[in-house]
Structure formats: C-alpha cells, structure tokens
Amino acid sequence: MTVDFHCHNFPRAIAPRALAALSANTGWRLNPAGDGTLENHLDHLDLHGVDKAVMMPVATKPSQFGVILDTAVAIRDGRMGERAARKIEPFVSVHPADPDWSRHLTETVRAGIRGLKVHPYYQNFSLSDPAVWPFFAKIAELGLIVQCHCGYDIGYPGRFDACAPSDIVKLMKNVRGLKFVAAHLGGCSGHPPRATDELAECGAYIDTSALHINQHKDEEMRLLRSWPRERILFGTDFPWAHYPETLRWVRSVRVGEDLPDLLGGNACRLLGIRL
Ligand SMILES: [Zn+2]
C-alpha cells in the first residue's frame, strides 16, 4: 500500500494560472507532471498504483482558510466525487498571521481534518521565531499533524533562513509533542551535510520529496538510506515530480522490510487510518 504524504492540486479554475506562476517563479526550471487539477491528480494516482494522497494546500493569506477548509470537507464527504473521497486525505492550511488562528485550528479538528500545511516563505514567518510558538503549541495540543516546507525552495533563490534544519530543531525543542513532518528530506537542500542530524533526535518525520536534480546527491541519498525507519514518509511533491521517478528512486535506495513502512505504513499510523 502506498501513500503520498506530500502533494498538491488546485481548483480547476485557477490550476493553469497557478502552475504557470509557480513554474515562472523557478525560472521555468521546474515543470509540472500534470495539469494541477484534482481529476488529473487522481488519474496519476490510479495509473501508478498510489492508494492515497495527502493534499497540502498553502494559505498565502489568512483569509483563504474558509475556502480551504470547505474544500477539504467537500473532498472528504464525497462532494467532489467518490474517487476523491477514497483517495485524497485533505489537509488544510492556517496562516500563522491569521488573527483567528486558534479558532481556525479548533475548527479544523472539529471538522475531522487530520492536519495542516505551513510554508514559512509563502507565509512570511520563521520556525525559530518565538512569536509563532504559541501557534505550534496549539497544533500540538489539538493533536494535529503539521507538514512544513523545509530547506531551500527553488522559488525563493537566495533564502536559507526560516525553515533550515536548525530552525526546526529550535521549534521542536521549545514546543513539545508536535507531530512535525519536515518536507524535502528535512530541508537538507541548501545546507551543509548532516545539518538534519539533530532533527532525527527531536522525533521529526521527513518526507522523500526532492527535486529530480537533487535525488542522487550524496546527502539526499544518505538521508533516504539512513533516516530512522519509523519516521520517514513517502512524498513526491506532485505535480512537481512524476510518480514513477520518485517511486523508483525510493525503491532503489531503501529496500527490504523498511519499504512497506516508508511507502505507506508510517503514514497510516500517523494519520490514524487503516487502508
Ligand atoms: Zn510541496
């Protein structure tokens, strides 16, 4: 069983524009594997034998929370089709600068949504800033999972702050009990080798999403090979990677009995679901 713990899709009306803008932001070095819509994402999941996908919206403004939560609930309840309800595990996104973040986190739990995505560059905050720790403490208290973009972002060249491995460690040492998923192999990209070592001790999860051009670098290979088995989650960042590419990379490096946990077992345990 395979669960993609890191992927994106967009409402049909804005998908072409969103993908074009995001690609342009990378100087067209990153091009999408699909058209960005939910339907196309579901086709890719079916085609490549991926059972479930944890969908990660990003609220770039606090006001987007309502629409994001409504969409998540609509998917979960089958109003976007049976296939979406079965295959998509929707997360929400709460902006740390949202004056109502506490209420919105509580609403997320009440709606039965299991987690949220944050992105320090798109949301303009730093994980190591004590001002955001109450936000994360509430997430921990409510038992929500938080997935966070970590490390270098190809759309923000020159920025290495805010979500470096050292920033994550600072957050996790000050906010206990967080179920924290550090995307992109713990944010190793753009940082010195072994920068992520302390993260494993803090109990952070990492996901396997990495840019194609980074997949065979020494540090990415080392992390994929050696990260504690129960804390690593298969994730692609689709549509920014092709499923066969990431599946083949993961299966070529992490073999044997670790693989079922990595590909889906850990994700199901973290989400509290059975497939
Ligand atoms: Zn992503």
Residues whose N, C-alpha, C, O or C-beta is under 5 A from the ligand:
A	BS01	ZN	D237
